[in-house]
Amino acid sequence: MKKYILYTVAVIAAVTVSGCKDFLTEEPPLDQSTEITLSTYEGLNSATAGAYSRLASSGWYGGEFILLNEMKTSNGKKYIGTEYDTGRMEEWYQLNYNSQSTSSLYGSAYYVISQANNVIDNLTEDKGDAQDLNNLKAECLFLRALSYFDLVRTYAYPYSYAPESLGVPIVLHTASNDQSPRATVAKVYEQIVTDLTEAERIIDPEYRRAGGADARAFASIDAIRALLSRVYLYMENWQGAADYATKVINSGNYSLWTVEEMTDGACYTVDVPDGGEVIFEIYGGQTNSYDPGLEGLWSLTAGSYGDAGCAQDIRNLIGSDTDDVRNDLFVNDSKGVNASVWHTAKYAGKGIGSNVDYTNVIVLRLAEMYLNRAEALSNGARIDGRTADMDLQTLAENRGTTAPSSTPDGIFTERQKELNWEGHLWFDLGRQGRSMTRTDVANSAIPSEIAFPGDLWAMPIPESEIEVNPNLEQNPGF
């Protein structure tokens, strides 16, 4: 298990960007120095672009952040003792973690936060056009907000359960000797909302970062609003969740995938799709030094290793309706050696040259906005001309199935059907106070139920971070 020391990487007087040119630019790559100062607009712009790179790391969207939160639920299964068992993913599947073996998100997320802080602190008016500088600031605020959101979801209890419990440290100005204590969950969410609403206010609505291989791998006003919708949903700010989902839906910039587009799962693997659902994604590229390669999503699902298997529970949930196109998003026995093994097809690899072990990872997409709004409307939010039933019906029509009832259980189940293997279910269970239950487990030693609340719903802070910062208080039970 990787361990990160938070503040050994936190101070970046001059931001270093290495090994990520494919991520930043189309071929041929832009010629830029690896030592980027923050004294010019060009340097600030390059530093902002480089800050996205670490999102693709194995401890974050490139692998572990998605996989550990799926393997802890009824979506995941480790096929122990088969050709698809290489020893990976076992502790997540067994929910057997501790302060030495925990999520490695902590170091990566604070690294991105430090990059964002350094850019924001150096955006002085003498360095360029005011709107250009505001666009860079909005990108950094989005990255900082996303980082804090993923951190507080991982290492703290849900906002809806214990807003005054311990969250994570809030660091807005990076310093090498910073030993900030953990802020409350409520304070962290307050900072997330502050960053996102400021980003929405200052960004040019038409702004999209130029020169990137994938425009949807960078912040935009739609990405900011989509993340706000999700954050407000977690806070049970139902009107805010509905309002921001509506802004994205009504933008006209996205369309729900059709049955035909989802039939072979290609909508998840193609590069830079025209139209479609993707609002914000992580671009997988072979020269991004943080891309995890064989330790990433492709390899650990249906690719080389296959330790992160797909449980019968989720396949039964969708498969009860044979017309539901989401049945196509599972792949059987990708190695051709064991017909009982299943995986998600959402990370099948897009292939670069002779390689197939690179995949884009969708973080925000349009279907979630319909589901967010449906849940919010069912909890009392109001949007003129819309009901929860209407949103569920719209989604169902594009999946070849019938809409569920707009009850809490109906909407929860629809979220699991639609968003499985995209890193949502564990957090949806926690924020709604539901226990985790699963029936398809590898053996009797694997827990089939984790009651909520309990210690396992907030992962332990890495011990290495507590050694560096003695003001960090460990979570209960660890």
NUKEKE-645124 format. One record per residue (C-alpha): residue number from 1; residue in one letter; x, y, z. Coordinates in steps of 0.02 Angstrom, whole numbers, plus 50000, padded with zeros to 5 digits. Layout:
BEGIN
<NUM A <X Y Z>>
...
//
This chain:
BEGIN
<1 M <50000 50000 50000>>
<2 K <50070 50169 49951>>
<3 K <50100 50295 50089>>
<4 Y <50118 50480 50060>>
<5 I <50196 50613 50168>>
<6 L <50084 50764 50151>>
<7 Y <50200 50910 50170>>
<8 T <50355 50839 50089>>
<9 V <50269 50886 49926>>
<10 A <50164 51030 49984>>
<11 V <50274 51180 49951>>
<12 I <50295 51216 49768>>
<13 A <50379 51383 49746>>
<14 A <50401 51335 49565>>
<15 V <50281 51202 49503>>
<16 T <50362 51053 49417>>
<17 V <50263 50966 49282>>
<18 S <50342 50810 49209>>
<19 G <50285 50666 49104>>
<20 C <50111 50733 49068>>
<21 K <50125 50818 48899>>
<22 D <50001 50702 48813>>
<23 F <49876 50745 48947>>
<24 L <49900 50930 48920>>
<25 T <49921 50947 48733>>
<26 E <49877 50868 48570>>
<27 E <50016 50800 48460>>
<28 P <50140 50871 48430>>
<29 P <50162 50915 48614>>
<30 L <50192 51095 48662>>
<31 D <50373 51133 48699>>
<32 Q <50383 51189 48880>>
<33 S <50509 51183 49018>>
<34 T <50483 51062 49161>>
<35 E <50526 51200 49284>>
<36 I <50379 51320 49277>>
<37 T <50386 51480 49376>>
<38 L <50233 51574 49435>>
<39 S <50297 51745 49388>>
<40 T <50210 51757 49219>>
<41 Y <50040 51719 49146>>
<42 E <50117 51583 49039>>
<43 G <50192 51500 49192>>
<44 L <50029 51513 49290>>
<45 N <49932 51443 49143>>
<46 S <50050 51294 49125>>
<47 A <50049 51263 49312>>
<48 T <49859 51260 49312>>
<49 A <49856 51136 49168>>
<50 G <49983 51027 49256>>
<51 A <49880 51021 49415>>
<52 Y <49755 50904 49332>>
<53 S <49884 50769 49301>>
<54 R <49884 50690 49473>>
<55 L <49697 50657 49465>>
<56 A <49744 50509 49355>>
<57 S <49857 50430 49487>>
<58 S <49831 50254 49552>>
<59 G <49773 50320 49721>>
<60 W <49638 50428 49644>>
<61 Y <49532 50418 49488>>
<62 G <49660 50312 49397>>
<63 G <49621 50164 49509>>
<64 E <49603 50149 49696>>
<65 F <49475 50286 49733>>
<66 I <49350 50205 49615>>
<67 L <49393 50024 49651>>
<68 L <49400 50024 49840>>
<69 N <49231 50109 49850>>
<70 E <49156 49978 49734>>
<71 M <49239 49825 49812>>
<72 K <49166 49874 49982>>
<73 T <48989 49858 49912>>
<74 S <48871 49737 49828>>
<75 N <48941 49792 49661>>
<76 G <49110 49711 49690>>
<77 K <49176 49535 49711>>
<78 K <49350 49464 49720>>
<79 Y <49359 49294 49637>>
<80 I <49478 49223 49765>>
<81 G <49586 49077 49710>>
<82 T <49548 49096 49525>>
<83 E <49654 49154 49380>>
<84 Y <49584 49327 49416>>
<85 D <49662 49336 49590>>
<86 T <49834 49416 49593>>
<87 G <49825 49468 49777>>
<88 R <49763 49644 49741>>
<89 M <49602 49723 49809>>
<90 E <49584 49597 49950>>
<91 E <49587 49718 50097>>
<92 W <49455 49828 50016>>
<93 Y <49342 49680 49979>>
<94 Q <49359 49621 50159>>
<95 L <49346 49799 50228>>
<96 N <49504 49758 50322>>
<97 Y <49594 49924 50329>>
<98 N <49697 50013 50460>>
<99 S <49807 50167 50475>>
<100 Q <49951 50079 50385>>
<101 S <49840 50007 50249>>
<102 T <49714 50138 50201>>
<103 S <49666 50246 50054>>
<104 S <49817 50330 49976>>
<105 L <49710 50476 49916>>
<106 Y <49773 50590 50055>>
<107 G <49943 50634 49983>>
<108 S <49884 50652 49804>>
<109 A <49737 50764 49848>>
<110 Y <49840 50880 49956>>
<111 Y <49971 50888 49819>>
<112 V <49839 50955 49700>>
<113 I <49776 51073 49834>>
<114 S <49952 51141 49856>>
<115 Q <49968 51168 49668>>
<116 A <49801 51257 49662>>
<117 N <49846 51365 49813>>
<118 N <50011 51419 49738>>
<119 V <49929 51473 49575>>
<120 I <49789 51566 49664>>
<121 D <49913 51657 49777>>
<122 N <50013 51717 49627>>
<123 L <49870 51779 49518>>
<124 T <49913 51963 49529>>
<125 E <49835 52090 49410>>
<126 D <50001 52135 49329>>
<127 K <50016 51962 49251>>
<128 G <49880 51970 49122>>
<129 D <49703 52008 49069>>
<130 A <49582 52006 49216>>
<131 Q <49463 51878 49138>>
<132 D <49606 51765 49087>>
<133 L <49669 51766 49266>>
<134 N <49494 51734 49331>>
<135 N <49478 51583 49219>>
<136 L <49638 51510 49291>>
<137 K <49577 51547 49467>>
<138 A <49411 51463 49431>>
<139 E <49500 51306 49370>>
<140 C <49606 51301 49527>>
<141 L <49455 51330 49639>>
<142 F <49367 51185 49552>>
<143 L <49518 51071 49577>>
<144 R <49534 51122 49759>>
<145 A <49349 51093 49789>>
<146 L <49352 50922 49705>>
<147 S <49505 50874 49808>>
<148 Y <49424 50924 49972>>
<149 F <49261 50840 49924>>
<150 D <49346 50674 49890>>
<151 L <49452 50690 50047>>
<152 V <49306 50726 50163>>
<153 R <49202 50586 50087>>
<154 T <49344 50463 50114>>
<155 Y <49413 50507 50285>>
<156 A <49259 50575 50374>>
<157 Y <49080 50528 50412>>
<158 P <48943 50590 50296>>
<159 Y <48885 50770 50313>>
<160 S <48705 50711 50330>>
<161 Y <48752 50603 50480>>
<162 A <48880 50703 50580>>
<163 P <48919 50877 50512>>
<164 E <49013 50927 50670>>
<165 S <49126 50774 50671>>
<166 L <49306 50782 50612>>
<167 G <49335 50814 50428>>
<168 V <49506 50854 50354>>
<169 P <49626 51002 50372>>
<170 I <49582 51155 50269>>
<171 V <49741 51226 50194>>
<172 L <49714 51379 50084>>
<173 H <49893 51445 50081>>
<174 T <50026 51312 50071>>
<175 A <50171 51318 50195>>
<176 S <50305 51189 50228>>
<177 N <50278 51188 50416>>
<178 D <50088 51189 50411>>
<179 Q <50016 51075 50545>>
<180 S <49833 51120 50533>>
<181 P <49712 51013 50634>>
<182 R <49560 50932 50557>>
<183 A <49415 51051 50526>>
<184 T <49238 50990 50551>>
<185 V <49146 50906 50408>>
<186 A <49030 51058 50401>>
<187 K <49177 51178 50383>>
<188 V <49253 51075 50244>>
<189 Y <49089 51074 50149>>
<190 E <49072 51260 50178>>
<191 Q <49243 51286 50097>>
<192 I <49196 51173 49951>>
<193 V <49038 51273 49918>>
<194 T <49133 51437 49937>>
<195 D <49263 51383 49809>>
<196 L <49135 51319 49684>>
<197 T <49017 51467 49694>>
<198 E <49163 51587 49672>>
<199 A <49224 51485 49525>>
<200 E <49052 51493 49447>>
<201 R <49045 51681 49473>>
<202 I <49213 51724 49396>>
<203 I <49235 51600 49253>>
<204 D <49192 51651 49075>>
<205 P <49039 51543 49035>>
<206 E <49115 51503 48864>>
<207 Y <49286 51459 48933>>
<208 R <49365 51293 48888>>
<209 R <49551 51266 48910>>
<210 A <49637 51273 48741>>
<211 G <49767 51150 48678>>
<212 G <49712 50998 48777>>
<213 A <49689 50825 48706>>
<214 D <49517 50817 48788>>
<215 A <49420 50976 48823>>
<216 R <49309 50885 48948>>
<217 A <49458 50841 49056>>
<218 F <49466 51021 49116>>
<219 A <49353 51131 49221>>
<220 S <49210 51224 49141>>
<221 I <49057 51314 49206>>
<222 D <48957 51155 49177>>
<223 A <49082 51049 49275>>
<224 I <49077 51174 49418>>
<225 R <48887 51172 49421>>
<226 A <48878 50982 49408>>
<227 L <48995 50962 49556>>
<228 L <48892 51089 49654>>
<229 S <48736 50985 49620>>
<230 R <48820 50832 49692>>
<231 V <48891 50925 49842>>
<232 Y <48721 50999 49883>>
<233 L <48643 50826 49867>>
<234 Y <48765 50760 49998>>
<235 M <48721 50909 50109>>
<236 E <48534 50876 50084>>
<237 N <48516 51051 50016>>
<238 W <48382 50986 49900>>
<239 Q <48342 51148 49812>>
<240 G <48524 51183 49777>>
<241 A <48550 51008 49708>>
<242 A <48399 51026 49594>>
<243 D <48441 51203 49538>>
<244 Y <48619 51160 49486>>
<245 A <48570 50997 49402>>
<246 T <48442 51098 49304>>
<247 K <48573 51224 49249>>
<248 V <48678 51084 49176>>
<249 I <48531 50994 49096>>
<250 N <48463 51153 49020>>
<251 S <48632 51208 48953>>
<252 G <48601 51105 48797>>
<253 N <48784 51052 48795>>
<254 Y <48751 50869 48836>>
<255 S <48630 50732 48787>>
<256 L <48588 50567 48869>>
<257 W <48666 50418 48785>>
<258 T <48540 50319 48685>>
<259 V <48514 50131 48690>>
<260 E <48613 50117 48529>>
<261 E <48759 50217 48598>>
<262 M <48767 50111 48755>>
<263 T <48743 49941 48673>>
<264 D <48927 49894 48664>>
<265 G <48988 50010 48801>>
<266 A <49091 50113 48679>>
<267 C <49023 50273 48755>>
<268 Y <49139 50240 48903>>
<269 T <49298 50210 48805>>
<270 V <49299 50330 48658>>
<271 D <49406 50487 48661>>
<272 V <49325 50659 48661>>
<273 P <49149 50606 48610>>
<274 D <49045 50730 48513>>
<275 G <48897 50775 48621>>
<276 G <48852 50637 48742>>
<277 E <48847 50637 48931>>
<278 V <49024 50677 48986>>
<279 I <49037 50839 49085>>
<280 F <49206 50809 49167>>
<281 E <49323 50662 49152>>
<282 I <49502 50610 49185>>
<283 Y <49597 50586 49024>>
<284 G <49705 50429 49016>>
<285 G <49867 50451 48920>>
<286 Q <50026 50352 48903>>
<287 T <50147 50494 48940>>
<288 N <50061 50557 49096>>
<289 S <50184 50499 49228>>
<290 Y <50042 50478 49352>>
<291 D <49943 50361 49241>>
<292 P <49948 50195 49338>>
<293 G <49963 50080 49187>>
<294 L <49941 49899 49244>>
<295 E <49892 49957 49418>>
<296 G <49746 50055 49346>>
<297 L <49563 50028 49311>>
<298 W <49580 49934 49146>>
<299 S <49700 49806 49216>>
<300 L <49614 49780 49383>>
<301 T <49443 49757 49305>>
<302 A <49427 49669 49137>>
<303 G <49609 49687 49085>>
<304 S <49773 49607 49134>>
<305 Y <49743 49565 49319>>
<306 G <49555 49568 49348>>
<307 D <49554 49569 49539>>
<308 A <49408 49692 49547>>
<309 G <49267 49578 49492>>
<310 C <49084 49613 49471>>
<311 A <48961 49535 49593>>
<312 Q <48804 49439 49547>>
<313 D <48705 49563 49654>>
<314 I <48724 49708 49534>>
<315 R <48702 49598 49381>>
<316 N <48541 49528 49453>>
<317 L <48480 49702 49495>>
<318 I <48493 49756 49314>>
<319 G <48471 49586 49231>>
<320 S <48295 49564 49299>>
<321 D <48247 49674 49150>>
<322 T <48326 49593 48998>>
<323 D <48285 49745 48890>>
<324 D <48389 49862 48999>>
<325 V <48541 49908 48894>>
<326 R <48647 49924 49050>>
<327 N <48659 49735 49047>>
<328 D <48785 49763 48907>>
<329 L <48905 49849 49027>>
<330 F <48969 49687 49101>>
<331 V <49099 49574 49022>>
<332 N <49114 49388 49054>>
<333 D <49279 49295 49074>>
<334 S <49394 49419 48987>>
<335 K <49541 49297 48997>>
<336 G <49442 49152 48927>>
<337 V <49482 49038 49074>>
<338 N <49336 49046 49197>>
<339 A <49157 49072 49139>>
<340 S <49096 49115 49314>>
<341 V <49196 49277 49320>>
<342 W <49120 49446 49275>>
<343 H <49187 49624 49268>>
<344 T <49123 49797 49228>>
<345 A <49149 49850 49047>>
<346 K <49160 50034 49091>>
<347 Y <49351 50032 49089>>
<348 A <49382 49918 48941>>
<349 G <49529 50023 48880>>
<350 K <49534 50139 48732>>
<351 G <49701 50086 48659>>
<352 I <49845 50199 48611>>
<353 G <49950 50124 48473>>
<354 S <49975 49942 48518>>
<355 N <49921 49969 48699>>
<356 V <49746 49957 48770>>
<357 D <49785 49991 48952>>
<358 Y <49732 50174 48953>>
<359 T <49557 50227 48995>>
<360 N <49463 50387 49023>>
<361 V <49373 50398 49191>>
<362 I <49208 50491 49194>>
<363 V <49186 50595 49352>>
<364 L <49029 50695 49309>>
<365 R <48899 50652 49178>>
<366 L <48724 50700 49128>>
<367 A <48631 50547 49192>>
<368 E <48688 50589 49368>>
<369 M <48610 50761 49350>>
<370 Y <48441 50684 49312>>
<371 L <48459 50568 49461>>
<372 N <48516 50709 49575>>
<373 R <48366 50813 49524>>
<374 A <48246 50668 49543>>
<375 E <48306 50636 49721>>
<376 A <48299 50821 49763>>
<377 L <48124 50841 49691>>
<378 S <48065 50689 49788>>
<379 N <48129 50775 49946>>
<380 G <48036 50938 49921>>
<381 A <48137 51039 49795>>
<382 R <48037 51131 49662>>
<383 I <48079 51155 49479>>
<384 D <47943 51225 49368>>
<385 G <47874 51096 49249>>
<386 R <47976 50950 49318>>
<387 T <47940 50805 49436>>
<388 A <48047 50663 49499>>
<389 D <47942 50542 49397>>
<390 M <47976 50641 49238>>
<391 D <48165 50636 49264>>
<392 L <48164 50450 49301>>
<393 Q <48058 50420 49146>>
<394 T <48178 50521 49037>>
<395 L <48323 50414 49095>>
<396 A <48226 50252 49076>>
<397 E <48179 50292 48896>>
<398 N <48363 50305 48854>>
<399 R <48405 50140 48937>>
<400 G <48268 50033 48859>>
<401 T <48180 50001 49023>>
<402 T <48036 50061 49129>>
<403 A <48053 50197 49259>>
<404 P <48054 50152 49444>>
<405 S <47939 50234 49569>>
<406 S <48003 50399 49638>>
<407 T <48015 50328 49814>>
<408 P <48178 50336 49911>>
<409 D <48210 50151 49875>>
<410 G <48163 50169 49692>>
<411 I <48282 50314 49663>>
<412 F <48421 50233 49765>>
<413 T <48409 50074 49662>>
<414 E <48409 50172 49500>>
<415 R <48567 50262 49553>>
<416 Q <48651 50095 49584>>
<417 K <48595 50029 49414>>
<418 E <48655 50183 49321>>
<419 L <48812 50232 49417>>
<420 N <48882 50063 49468>>
<421 W <49072 50053 49457>>
<422 E <49088 50243 49447>>
<423 G <49125 50263 49633>>
<424 H <48954 50314 49699>>
<425 L <48870 50171 49793>>
<426 W <48973 50170 49954>>
<427 F <48947 50357 49975>>
<428 D <48762 50346 49930>>
<429 L <48739 50215 50065>>
<430 G <48827 50321 50194>>
<431 R <48741 50486 50158>>
<432 Q <48571 50400 50166>>
<433 G <48614 50304 50324>>
<434 R <48592 50134 50241>>
<435 S <48689 49980 50290>>
<436 M <48792 49891 50159>>
<437 T <48724 49719 50119>>
<438 R <48782 49593 49989>>
<439 T <48742 49412 49953>>
<440 D <48871 49361 49823>>
<441 V <49029 49346 49928>>
<442 A <49180 49236 49894>>
<443 N <49171 49143 50060>>
<444 S <49099 49154 50234>>
<445 A <49247 49256 50298>>
<446 I <49195 49403 50189>>
<447 P <49075 49522 50279>>
<448 S <48903 49520 50199>>
<449 E <48837 49667 50299>>
<450 I <48914 49826 50369>>
<451 A <48791 49919 50478>>
<452 F <48780 50107 50472>>
<453 P <48842 50199 50573>>
<454 G <49007 50121 50622>>
<455 D <49195 50147 50619>>
<456 L <49218 50077 50443>>
<457 W <49120 50219 50363>>
<458 A <49266 50340 50385>>
<459 M <49434 50271 50327>>
<460 P <49583 50298 50441>>
<461 I <49701 50442 50412>>
<462 P <49868 50370 50352>>
<463 E <49986 50344 50499>>
<464 S <50125 50428 50401>>
<465 E <50024 50589 50396>>
<466 I <49995 50587 50584>>
<467 E <50182 50564 50610>>
<468 V <50214 50721 50509>>
<469 N <50071 50820 50585>>
<470 P <50037 50775 50768>>
<471 N <49885 50890 50767>>
<472 L <49792 50763 50660>>
<473 E <49671 50662 50766>>
<474 Q <49640 50484 50706>>
<475 N <49466 50420 50670>>
<476 P <49376 50315 50801>>
<477 G <49419 50131 50794>>
<478 F <49590 50155 50716>>
//
